[in-house]
Amino acid sequence: MRTTLTIDDDVAVLLERLRRTRNLNFKALVNEALRRGLHEMTEVKKPRQPFQTRSVSLGRLRIASLDNVAEALAIAEGEGFR
């Protein structure tokens, strides 16, 4: 099939780079890119399994509230707190 395409500048630059590195003619490269892109666009993707993290008991809370930073630091550093 013969058709005329208007290719965006950024796509044209990428096609030209690929054409040089793969040593292909422009027609073959465009057909390969279209085949791969259409395959990816029409491929039915499997739904991902949700990732689950197991819960772990960290023990009881040693500080009633973390609002008092001085108290938390005193307990963490082992100082006698009033």
C-alpha positions as CSV (number, residue, x, y, z in Angstrom):
1,M,0.0,0.0,0.0
2,R,1.3,3.4,-0.9
3,T,0.4,6.4,1.3
4,T,1.7,9.8,2.4
5,L,2.6,10.4,6.0
6,T,3.3,13.6,7.8
7,I,5.8,12.8,10.5
8,D,6.5,15.1,13.4
9,D,10.0,16.5,13.6
10,D,11.0,14.6,16.8
11,V,9.8,11.3,15.4
12,A,11.7,12.0,12.1
13,V,14.9,12.6,14.0
14,L,14.6,9.3,15.9
15,L,13.8,7.4,12.7
16,E,16.8,8.9,11.0
17,R,19.1,7.9,13.9
18,L,17.7,4.4,13.9
19,R,18.0,4.1,10.1
20,R,21.7,5.0,10.3
21,T,22.6,2.7,13.2
22,R,20.6,-0.3,11.8
23,N,21.6,0.3,8.2
24,L,18.1,-0.1,7.0
25,N,16.1,1.8,4.4
26,F,13.5,4.2,5.6
27,K,10.5,2.1,4.4
28,A,11.7,-1.0,6.3
29,L,12.3,1.0,9.5
30,V,8.9,2.7,9.4
31,N,7.2,-0.6,8.8
32,E,9.1,-2.3,11.7
33,A,8.3,0.7,14.0
34,L,4.6,0.6,13.1
35,R,4.4,-3.2,13.6
36,R,6.0,-3.0,17.0
37,G,3.9,-0.1,18.1
38,L,0.6,-1.6,16.8
39,H,1.5,-4.9,18.5
40,E,2.1,-3.1,21.8
41,M,-1.0,-1.0,21.5
42,T,-3.3,-4.0,20.7
43,E,-1.7,-6.4,23.2
44,V,-4.0,-7.4,26.1
45,K,-2.1,-6.8,29.3
46,K,-2.5,-9.0,32.3
47,P,-3.8,-7.2,35.4
48,R,-1.0,-6.8,37.9
49,Q,-1.3,-8.7,41.2
50,P,-1.6,-6.2,44.1
51,F,1.6,-6.0,46.2
52,Q,1.0,-6.9,49.8
53,T,3.3,-6.3,52.7
54,R,3.1,-8.6,55.7
55,S,2.5,-6.8,59.0
56,V,4.9,-7.3,61.8
57,S,4.4,-6.7,65.5
58,L,6.9,-4.1,66.7
59,G,5.9,-4.5,70.4
60,R,4.3,-2.1,72.7
61,L,4.7,1.7,72.4
62,R,7.3,2.9,74.9
63,I,6.2,6.5,74.8
64,A,2.7,7.7,75.4
65,S,3.0,10.5,72.9
66,L,5.6,11.7,70.4
67,D,4.4,15.3,70.8
68,N,7.1,15.9,73.4
69,V,10.3,15.5,71.5
70,A,12.5,16.1,74.6
71,E,10.8,13.2,76.4
72,A,11.3,10.9,73.4
73,L,15.0,11.8,73.1
74,A,15.5,11.3,76.8
75,I,14.0,7.8,76.7
76,A,15.9,6.9,73.5
77,E,19.2,8.1,75.0
78,G,18.7,6.4,78.3
79,E,18.6,9.5,80.5
80,G,16.5,9.5,83.6
81,F,13.4,11.5,82.8
82,R,11.4,13.2,85.5
